Each structure stands twice: as structure tokens, then as C-alpha cells.
Amino acid sequence: MAKLKMKKIELIAPLTDGKAVVELLQRRGVIEICENADAELEQTNVTAIMGEFEKFRSTASYALDILEKYSPEKVALTDMFGSRSEIEKHDFGEQSKQLEKIMNCANEIIRSSKTISDAKAEYAQLDVKSDMLRQWKNLDVPLNFRGTATTTAFIGSFSGQLSVEEVEEKLPDGCSAEGVSSSKEQTNLFIICSKDVAGEAEDILRKNSFVPIAENPPLTPMEIIVKNETQQKKLASDIDSAERTINSLADVRDKLKFAVDFLTMRKDKYDAVSKLGITKSAFVLNGYIPEKYCESIEKEITSKFTAVVDFYDPDESEDVPVLLENGSFSSPVESITKMYAMPSKSDVDPTSVMSFFYYLFFGMMLSDAGYGLLMVIGTVIALKKFNLENSMKKTLIMFRNCGISTVIWGALFGSWFGDIVQVVAREFFDKEIDSIALWFEPLDNPIKLLLFSFLLGIIHLFVGVGVSFKMSWDNDKKLDAFLDTIPVYLTIIGVAPLASSILTDVPEILKSIGMYVMLTGVVLLIITAGRTSKSVFGKFFGGLYALYNTATGWLGDILSYSRLLALGLATGCIASVINLIGTMPENKIIKLILLIVVFVVGHIANLAINLLGAYVHTDRLQFVELFSKFYTGGGREFNPFTVNTKYIRFKEENSK
């Protein structure tokens, strides 16, 4: 249960060393910098500079997205684990000098992408225009033709299908119509009239919903179509050229990644600078630092710079950040604690208490030694072979430990990929193998496993109450520690043999002892639970209410652990059904082939489904059952000023 003790740090150094000091602290990543609270000190306005860095970072990031679209990067297996490439501090400095050249490449990629998008948009527009004009391709006059000195021409459409004769009947004498194309939806016509009846003809056409053609260039439809096709060929050539340009710049991908991270670091650095207090010749930095790093940071800073570093304890009223640190067994499940909530000031770190039960329950829910063995082998190979990020490494260690627990429980219950050992012996060697369970098979005795699950649940809950006891004791509330814990322990311990007798045979002496222990706990609970009330009635009814809450609350909590039985049985039952399906054919050769296929596909699916179920329900047992007994949460996680990069990390060792 380790929450690292936090100290406040105040660092004063010459203003000329400000950049170097801030960069050093960024690489060390052990200080959370606070805003300057001293009104007498000035602050640096870096909004404009940060805006420039963000603009450049967005440009580089956008260029990377474009490269990924037109020239996708081959993803290595290590990338699946989120591994960043390492870089020496010297190489970092050298690459930073090339930033202008890198940004020029980024802008060229973006320009090429814009050329492609504009060309594609124009290409699509030309397609639409050509499609519309194809119904007019038989028209052999320019679309802007409006007649001669003695005639007026109309080019347009009627809705629906009409014959030339029907149109000419509506028009006055001196008009002639020529059909260009016709369909059920539309009739396209070329109409020419003498000047003296053109006005009358126009009125008639308008009343009959005649729609003049929108296009009016001095070209025939076919000439326009040909022109569009020529333009489209040029656009296609421009697109190909731009794509080649982008592909030719694919080798700057790593440099663009560097630029994204470099600019992120610079932006973060200036954000940190904006929090400093500034005088004419010095700067003041305030923040939080874990006590374990105080000595090393002070030694490094004072050895490299002319600086004064002071450490002191935060005030009780301060919102002190929380940093967890646990041993190799418990630290892999710190992420589970963080998923729920960071400890508050009054909380202990529940990780070490939770970790043992987390591995225990996870393995019991999955409970197949074959699946556990796959988890162990897979995680061990990944941990050995790949250079992993710390967070990913912890996650894999957690699943490795869960896999070890699963192997143990699977061996105890005799489940190795279900009953594959017995199935293979029976179906292919005509031999019957008895149970290979080191303890018992849950399918043969589910009640035994159910009662054992309840026992583990009671122990789990008792540990939570025990942590609450310790917290009260450490806060000098020794009487409350006893009175809030012992009656509950006695009540539940006494009820346990009485409740178990419903499902199995329990010796009478245990039931008798349980009865007296339960009554003792109930009496103590009624007498002590309402002790804070000033009236006699308040004390008595407060005790009864506490008894009711204990009875109903603990009943629900303990019953929740039946999921240990349910998920464990589900894994084994599904695995056995998979094996049964694989051995259905009579012919042994076909049976062997089918078994191999069904075995691989079925067990992978079963492992994936039940792995998720075990993870979710193990989390639930910690969050809902264990944490509710002592844990409040609501703390703020330590957020150090550090190298917040996506693609690179420094090889140099931190002072941490």
C-alpha cells in the first residue's frame, strides 16, 4: 500500500539558465510544475509562441496522415505493443536543426494532397456535366445558339415523353421542332421559330413548363464532352503526378514523426515556462516532487547550474497529487486502481491488497490450464522479445501472472483445454482416463465449488474490513476500529456454518458454535453501531438499522462471488463442447482433421470470450465488493512535466 510521499519544491536560478533547467526537468520527468502564485513575480506570456508550435505540429501531423493514406507504413509486430523508437540526446539535437527542411517537406505533401483533392473534385464535376450532356449529343448546333436574323431558336426540355408532332401542335405556325432525345422522364428538343411568332411561341413554351438548357457555351454538346474528357485526362495526370510526389516523400515519415514530438516538447516546455515566476535576473519554479527524487534532483541541478533548491511539506489544504509505487508483484495492477480512482488523502493505496485477490479470482474464473499456459507463453515471449513501453510491459506482466494463476486453478480442476486429454485417449486410443484434477472437477461437484467461492468472498471482504480497521487505528480511532469491525466479523463468521448447512451437511457442533458467535456479533452490533446518537432510542434504532444493512449488504456481497463458479464452469463446459463437436465423425481420419480445426478455432474463440469475462468480473469484484469496505478515491494523479512524445523516447537514463 504505497503512496509516495510528496514534497513541495521551490527552485530559484538565474534567468539565463531558465531554458536549460526546464529542458533538464522535462527529461527527468519527476516534477509537477505549479502556476506561479506570487503576485510580486511576473509571468511570461507565451501564447503566441505556443500557437506557432501547435500550428507547425498540426502541419506535420496532417502530413503524416496524408502519407498514411497514400503510402501506408508497414506495421511491425512491435508496433502493436505501442513501442516508440529510441533516440540519443545528441541525435535529437542534430535532427532538430533540420526542422525547417522537414516542415518544407510537410508543406509539399499537404500541397500535393490539396492538388489531388481539388483535381478529384473537378474531375467529378466534369463527369456530372458530361453525363448531363450525353442526352444532347445528337444536337449539332452550339448550346448558345439562339437563332438567326429571321429566326429564334429554343433548346430545352419538357417533362415526360412527348412526340415532335405533339409539341408542334401546341406551337403557332412558323415553328418547327426537332427531337434530340427522349425518355419516360424527359423530352429534349430543338425548336426554331420565325421572328414574328417567337414571342407567342415563348409564352406557350413557358406555360407548358418548357425548361431551357442551363449550359450555354459556344460549343456543341459533343465538343463540350470531348473538351471535358481532355480536361479529365489532364486532371488524372495531375493526380498521378501529385501521388508520385507524395510517395517520393515517404522516406521523410520518420522525420515528420520526430517533428511532431519535437514540437510537442517545445510547446510543453513553453507551457511550463509560462508557469514560472520571473524577475529581472532570475526565475522561480514551484511544484510537487516525490520525496524519493529530492536528493538526486537537487544534486544534479546544483552541480550543473547556479541554483537554490528547497523542499518542504505541503499544507493540509493543498490538492497534493498522488503517485503510486508498488513491488513487482502488485505494480502490474496499478492500472486497475487508477481505472477506478486514485486514492484520496485519507485513503491507503489498495493495489497491494487487491493484487493477490485479482490474480486469484482471474485464474479461478478462467480456470483452464491450457488457456493459462497460452497466456504465460505469449506474454513471456512478448516481454523477452520486444522493447516495450513501461505501461505495456506492466499490462503483459499482469496477464502473465493471471495466466500462472489460471494454470494452477486449471490443474486443480483438471481442465486442460477442457477434457481434451480424456477425449483423445478415448477416441483415438480406446482408453479411458480417470479425472486428472489435482483437487476435484467442478462439473462433478458444483456445490463444493460454490461454497468455496463464498469462502473466498468472505475472506476478500474481511480483508477490506481489516484495511478499514487499520486506517481507523492509524488515525488514532482505536475504539472505533474495534467496534466497526469485530461485530461484523463475529456476525458473518457465525452465519457462515448456518447458511452452509442449507447446501451441504455441517456438523452440529459447528452450527451450535456458529449460532452463539452470530448472536454475540448481533448483540454487539445493535449496542455499538448507534453509539454516535445522543438519545437512547437513537442508539437502539441506529443499531437495528446497522444490523439490517449488514445482513442485506453482506448477503448481496457474498452472493456476488458465485460468479467465480459461474465463469469457471462456463469456460470448462464450452471447452468440452468444442472437443465433443470435433469428435463427432465416426471415421478416425476425418475425426482427427475435424478435431484439429475445431480445436484451434473453437478454443481461440472460447479463450477470447472468457478472457474478457474474467477481466471484467474480476475488476467488478475489486471495485464493488472490496473497495466499498474502505476505499473512497477521488485523488488527483501526479502529472509530471515530462517528455510527452508519441513516436520517440530518449535512451539516456533518467535520474528516477
N, C-alpha and C positions, 0 to 999 in steps of 0.2 A: 504494500500500500504506500506508494512513493509519489508524493507531490514534491517536486524540487522547491526548496526554499528560495524565494525571490528577494533580491536586493534592489534598491534604487541606486542608480549610478549618475554621478554628475562629472562631466569631463570638460575641462577648460584648456584650450590650446590656442596658439597664435592663428589668426585668420589665414595666414599664408599656407598653413598646413591643413586647412579645412578639407580640401579635396582629397588629399592623400589619406587623412584619418578616416573620412567617411568611406572611401573605397576599401580600406582595410577592414573596417567594421562590417561592410557589406559581404566581403568574402568570408569573414569569420561567422557571421550569422548567429550571434548569441545575444544580441541586444535588441529590445523592442524600444524604438525611439518615440518619445512623447512630445507633444506640442509644447513649445515654449510658453510657460505660464507667467513669466516675469514681465510685467508691463514696462519696466525700465529698459528692457533689451529690445532691440529692433529685430524684425524678421525680413528675410529676403523674399521678394515677390518673383517667383519663377514660373508663373502661369504661362507666359508666352513661350518660354524655352520648353516647358513640358509639352505644350501644344505642338511645337515643331517636332519634337521627338515622337510624339504619338502619331503625327501625320506621316513621318517617314516610316515608322514601324508598320502602320496600316498599309502603306505602299508596298513594302517588302512582303508583308503577309499576303496581300492581294496577288502579288506576282507569283508567290508560291502556290496559291490556289489555282492560278491560271496554268502554271507548269503541271500541276497535278491533273488538270483536265486534259491537256493536250499531249503531255509526255509523262504519264504516271510513273512514279518511282517504284521499283521492285521492292516489295516489303520483305525483309528478312524475319526469321522466326524470333530473333531478339526484340524486334520492334513490337511484337505482340505483348511483351512484358514492359513496354514503356522505357526502354533503356536509352539514355542520352549518350552522345559521343563525348569523349573526354578531350580536354584541350589544356595545354600548358599555358601558364601565365604569359610567358614570352610570346608564344604563338598568338595568343589573344591580342596582345598589343600590336603585333605585326599586322594581323588581319584588320584591326580597327583602322589602320592607316588607309586601307583600301575601300573605306565606306563610300566615298564619292563614286568610285568606279562601280561598286556593287549597286548603288542606287540608280546609276545611269542604265545598267542592265535591267533593273526592275522597271524603270520607266519605259524602256524599249519593249519589254514583254507586255506591259499594260497597253502601250500604243498599238502593238500588233494585235492584241486581243480586241481592242476597240475597232481596229480596221476590219477584223473578222466579223464582229457583231454587226457593224454598220453595213458591211457588204452583204451579209446574210439577210439583213432586214430589207435592203434594197432589192436583192435577188427575189425575195418572196413577194415584194410589191410588184415587180415586173412580171412574175408568174401570174399573179392575180389579174393584172391588166391584160396580159396576153390571153389568158383563159376567157376573159370577157370579150375580147376582140375576135376570138376564133369563130364566133357565131356570125361575124360580119365579114369573114374572109372573102366571100363572093362579091363584095361591093368593090367595084373597080374605080371609084372616084374618091378623092380625098375626103376625110371626115369633116373638114371645114367648108366643104362645097355648099354654097347657098344659092346657086342658080347662075343664070347668065343675064345679059342685058334685057332679055324679054321674058325670062322665066325665073321662078323662085323654087328652090329645092328644099324638101324636108326629109331629114334622115332620123328615124326613130322607131319606136315600138308601141304595139298595142298588147295589152294583157290578153291571154288566151290565144286560141288558134283561129285565125281568120284567113279567108282566101283573098286573093287580089281583087276578084270581082266584088266581094262584099265591101271591101274598102272603097273601090271606085264608085259604087252605088251611092255612098254617103257623100262623096265629094262633088262639087259643081262641075259642069262641063269645062273642058280646058285643063283638066288634071289627069295625070296618069300615074299609076302605082306599079312598082316592081318589087316582087318579093326577094328578100335577101336570104332569110332562113326562117324556119317556123318550128314550133314545138307546142305541146299542150299548154305550156305556161305562158308563151310569148311568141309574138309575130313581129319580125323585124322587116322594115320596108324602106324603100327609096321612092319618094313621091316628088313629082315635078309638076308645077302648075304655071300657067301663063300669068303675067304680072297683074292683069286686070282682075283675076279671081283669087289671087294669092291671099288677100286679107280674109275673104269669105272662107277659103279653104282652111286657113289657120284657126279661125273661130270654130269651125266644125271639128277639126282635129283636137282642139283643146277640150271641147265638150265631150268628146269620146275618149278622154284620158290618154291621148297620144303623148308619149314621153320622148322628147328629142334626146339623141345620144349625147352623153356628157363629154366625150372626147372630141376635141376639135383641132387637132394638128393638121397641117397641110400635107398629109400623107394618107395613103390608102391603109385599110386595116392590115393587109399583108405586109406592107412596107414597115408599119409600126411593129408588127410581130417579129419580123426579121431584125429590125433595129434593136428590139428588146433582147432577142437571142444573142446578138452580137455583144450587147452590154453585159448580159449574164455571163458570157464566156470570159469577158474581161474581169468581172467580179469574181468568178471562180478562180481565175489566175491570181487575183489579188489575195484571195483567201488562202490558196496554196502557198503563195509567197510568204504571207504572214505566219502561217503554221510552220513553215520551214524555219523562219526566223526564231519562233518560239522554241522549236525543237533544238535549234543550234545553240540556244542559250540554256539548255537543260543542265549543262555542266556547272552552272553557277548556283544550282539548287542549294548546295551546302553553304555557299557564301551568303545566300539570301537567308538561310536559317540562322547563320551567325549574326547577320544584320538585325533580324527580328529580336534575338536575345540581347545583343549589344545595346540596341535602342531601348529595350525594356529595362535593362540595367541602368542605363543613363537616366531614363525617366524616373525610375525608383530612387536613384541617387539624388536627383534634384528635388524630389518629393521629400526626402529625408532632410536635405539642406533647408527646405522651407520651414522645417520644424525647429531649427536651431535658433538660439538667441545670439544676436550679433552686436558687438561693439565696434569701435573704430579699428581695433587691433586684434581682437580675439573673438572666439565663438564659444558658446556654452551648449553642451548636449546633455539632455536629461532622458532617462529611460529606465527600463527594468532589465535585470540580468540575473540568471540563476546563480546562486551563491557559489556553486562549484566552479564557475568560469571566472570569478572575480580576480583571483590571483594571476592567472595566466594572461588575461586581457590587460590588467594593469602593468604587468611586467613587459608585455610586448609593446604597448603604446608608449610607456615611459622610456623604453630602450631605443625607440625609433624617432620619437618626437619630444619636443619640449612641452610637456603637458602635465596637468594636475588631475588625478583621478580619485574620486571619493565615493565610498559606498556607505549606505545607511539603510535601516529598516523602513519599509513603507508604513504610513499611518493606517490605522484600523479602518478608516473611512474610504481608503483608496480602492479602486477597482483593480486589484492586482491580478495579472494574468496567471494562468495555470499551465505548467509543463509537467508531463508525466514521465517517469523513468522507472522501469521495472527490469527484473532479471531476464535472462534468455528464455526462461520457461513462460513467463507471463507477458513480456513485451509484445509478442505477436498478436495478442488480443486487445491491445490498447485501442485499436481502431473500433472495436465493438463498443468500448466505453465511450469513445468520442462520438460514435453514431447516436448514442442515447443523449448524453450531455456531459460536459466537463464538470468535475467536482466543484462545488461552491467552497467558500472559505471554511465553512463548518464541516464539510464532508471529508472523508478519507478517500483515497484512490481505491476503488473497488476492484481494480484489474487483477491483483494477485489472488484475491478471494475467488473471483469469478473464473479465473483461467483453468483451475483444476476441474471444476464442475463443467466448464464449457467443453473441454476435451472429453470428459467422461460422458456427458449426455450426447454429444455429437456422435461419438463412436457407438453408443448404445442404440441411437435412432437408426444409424446406417447399418450397423451390426452384420456386415458380411466381410469376412476376412479377405476374400478375393478382391472386393472393391477397395478395401483398405490398402491392400498390397499395391494395387494400381496407383492409388493416391500417393503412397510413400515413394514408389519408384519414380513416378512422374515428377514429383516435387524435388526429390533429391537430384535427379538429372538436371532439372532446370537451375537449381541452386549451385550445382557444380559447374555447369557448362556456360552459363550466361553471366555477364556483368550487369547485375540488376540494380535498379534503384532501391533505396532503403525501404520505402513503403511496400514495393512489390516483394522484396525479399521477406519482409515480415509476414505478408499475406501467405506466401508459399510455405514459410515455416509453420504458420498456424495450421494450414491444411495438411502439412506433413505430420504434425502432432495429432491432428484429428484422425489421420489415416492410421497412425500407430494404434490409437485407441480403438479404431474400427477393427483392425486386425485382431486385437486382444478379445474384444467382445464377440467378433465372428467366430474365433476359435472356441471360446467358451460355449457358444450356442451351436457350434458345429455347422456353420454356414460358410461354404467356400464356393462362391458363385451359385448360391442356392444349394441344391443337393447334387451337384454335377458329379461328385466322386461316386456316390451310390448309383447314379444314373448310368454312367459309363461302365461301371463294374457289372451292373445288371444287364444292360442292353447289348454290350459288346463282348463280355467275358463270362456271362451266365453265372455271376457270383453275387451273392447278397452280402452287403456290408452293413453291419450294425451302425448305430449312431457314432459319429466321430466327434461329438461335442465333449469338450473337457468338463462342462458343468451339466447342462441339460438343454433340450431342444424346446424353444418357446411354443412351437405348434403343438407339442405333446402335453405341455403343462402351462397354459397361458395364465392361469390364476397365480401360479408361483411367480411369474414374471411381473404380473400386475402388482402383487403385494410388495415385491422387491422394488418396483418403480415408486410406489408410495413411500417406502422406507427411505430411498434416496431423496425423494422430495422433502420428507420431514427433516432429514439431515441438512439438506440445502437451505431450507427455511430457517432452521435452528442456527446455522452459521450466520445468516443475515441478522437474526435477532442478537446473536453473540457480538457481531460488529457494532450494533446499536448499543449494547451493554458497554463495550469498550469506549465508545465515543462519549457516553454519559459519564463514565468513570474518569476519563481523561479531562472532562470539563468540570471535575470536582462535584459531580452529582451522583455520589456513590449510592445513596439510598434509592434514588430514582432508578439507577441502573439495576438494582436488585428487584425492586417492586414492579418494574415494567417487563422483567424478563422471566424471573423464577415462576410466577403463577402461570404464565403461558406455557413454559416448558413442562410443568407438572400436569397441566390440563391435557396437553396434546399427548404426552407420554402415557398418561392414564387411559385416554380414549383409544389409543392405538391397538392394544390387545382386544378390547371390547369390539371395536369395529372390524378387526381382522377375523373375529370368530364368525362373522356373517358369511365369509367366503371360504374359510378353512377351519380345521379343528385347532383350538387353542387350549392348552392345559388350564384346568380350573383355577389352579393356584395363581397363574399369570393374570387371569381375568379378575380374580379377587384383589390381587395387588393393584392391578390397573384401576379398579373401582375406587380404592382408598386414595390412590395417588391423584386420580381425577377429581375426587371430592375435595381433597386438600387444595388443589390448584383452583378449583371453582370458588371455594370459600375465600382464599387469599385474593383472588381476582375481584370478587364483589367488595371485599373490605378495603382494598388498596386502590382500585382503579379510579374511584371518585374522590381521592384524597385532596384534590385541589379545591373542591367545593367547600364553602363555609358552613352550609346547613347540613343537618343530619339526613334530611330527605335527599338533598343533592348528592351527598356521598353515596347513599344506598342506591338510588336510581342510576347514578353515574356508574356504579359498579355493575348493575344489571345490564346497562347499555353496553359496557365494555365486554361483558360475558357474551351478549348476543353477537357483537361484532367479531369477537374471537371465534365463536362457534361457526358462524356463517362464512366469515372471511377465510379462516383456515381450512374449512371444508372445501371451498372452491379452489383454494390454492393447491391443496394436496391432490384433488381430483385432476388438476391440470397436468400432473405428472403421468397420467395414464397415456399421454401422447408418446412417452418412451416405449410403452408396449405397442401402441398402435403403429407407429412408424417402423419400429423394429420388425413387427410381424408383416407389415406391408412389403418391406424390402425382400424378406425371405420368401413370402408367398409368390410375389411376382417373379422372382428369380426361378423358383421351382416350376412355375407355369411355363416360363420360357424354355426351360430344359425339357419339359413334357412335350411341348409343341415340336421341338427339334427331333424327338424320337418317335413320332407318330407313324412313319412308314414302316412296313414290315421288312423290306429289303435292307440289309445292313449297309450296303454301299450308299444307297440313296439316303438312308437314315444318317450315316456319317456326314455326308455332304450337307444335308439339310441342317443337322445339328450344328455344324461349324458356322454356317451362315446365320442361323437364328441365334446362336450363342453370341457371336460378335455383335450383331445389330441389336438384339434384344437386351443384352446386358449393358451395352453402352447407353441405350435409352433409359434403362432402369437406374443405372448409376447416376445419370444426369438429373433425372426427376427426383430421386430420393436424396441426392446430394443437396439439391436446392431445398427440399423439405427439411432435411436435418439442419441446414444452416438457419433457415427462417425460424423454426420452432426452438432451436437451442437459443437463439437470440431472444425469443419471446420469454423463455423460462428465466433468463437473466433479468430482462427489463421489467417484466410484470411481477414475477414472484420474488426474486432475490432483492432487487433494488428497492422495491416498495417497503422493505423492512428497515432500511437505514439510510437510503441514498436520496438526496434532494436534487443535486445537479444545479445547473444554471451558471456555472463558472465560465470565464472567458479564456479561450485558448491563447497561449503565448504565441505572438505573431512577430517574430524577429525580423529585423531589417537584414535581408539576405539576398543571395543571388537567385532571383526568381526567374529561371530560364526554362525554356521548353525543349530545346534541342541540344544544348551543350552543358557540360559541367567541368569545373576545374579539377585538374589532377592533384593539385597541391593539397596537403593535409591541413585540415582545419585545426585550430587550437582546441577544439571541443574534445 
